[in-house]
């Protein structure tokens, strides 16, 4: 398994990117299972994943289903954060 990102900001970014990839880069709300995200991130630490999901939900970057979450989806704000060129407004 791959090593998780060493700092919280990188881990959050990796989490959001993993969700984006697992949902086929489709627009929200496209849901994926947290287990698939955990596998993609290559970590056995479910507590770290759950904590990162709570932070991302509080920031408005993800929506979660369940407690602890079983499924998650990016929000428009989450997509803008990880790929500003894709979700940004049309150029003037």
Secondary structure, DSSP 4 states (H G I P E B T S, - for coil): -PPPPSSHHHHHHHHHHHHHHHTTTPPSS--EEHHHHHHHHT---HHHHHHHHHHHHHHTSEEEETTTTSEEEE-HHHHHHH-HHHHSPPP-
